[in-house]
Amino acid sequence: MNKPSRAAVSLIAALSLLAGCQATTANDSPPLSIDPALTGPIVVIPPGIESAQTAEQVMRRMLDQIHENERRLGRVLVPAQIVRVQLLRPGEMYPIRKFDGTLGGALGSPDAPAWIVEAIGTFPGFDRGTGELAQLSIHSFHVWDDAHSEWVTSFPCWVLGRSLPTDLDGDC
């Protein structure tokens, strides 16, 4: 019978110790977890593509918009988080997906480079005629070009009076 190597035994011991340390702490508090907002977004900038805006500027713009939405709605649906920021080539389409991975369509850049930002946060939709709340979303995609044009797609988690559970994305 082959004996495990010293490195394998050390690795198994270290993993066992790590697993034990994560299970409880000295004062029986829950295991530590890392806030996903602290891990940062995925940022994609293809070589040779330039924009007058930086990734940081469009992320700040998105977070400012989310915080304005929270103020207008009067509550926070989920903590704001930028998931992905990508600079699109002119004419490039980007597939947008719901939380479960289902394809929900595509957004694209017009004739110039544009940034697409995927975010989680508070995205209310108000009826333009009445001003009444018509839908809530916690998952949204925004495209901004250098002319500051904006295109938005949000997957609702609640729609006033007309939604099937299969049409919704997440819990509000």
Secondary structure, 3 states (H helix, E strand, C coil): CCCCCHHHHHHHHHHHHHHHHHHCCCCCCCCCCCCHHHCCCEEECCCCCCCCCCHHHHHHHHHHHHHHHHHHHCCCCCCCEEEEEEEECCCCEEEEECCCCCEEEEEECCCCCEEEEEEEEEEEEECCCCCCEEEEEEEEEEEEECCCCEEEEEEEEEECCCCCHHHCCCCC
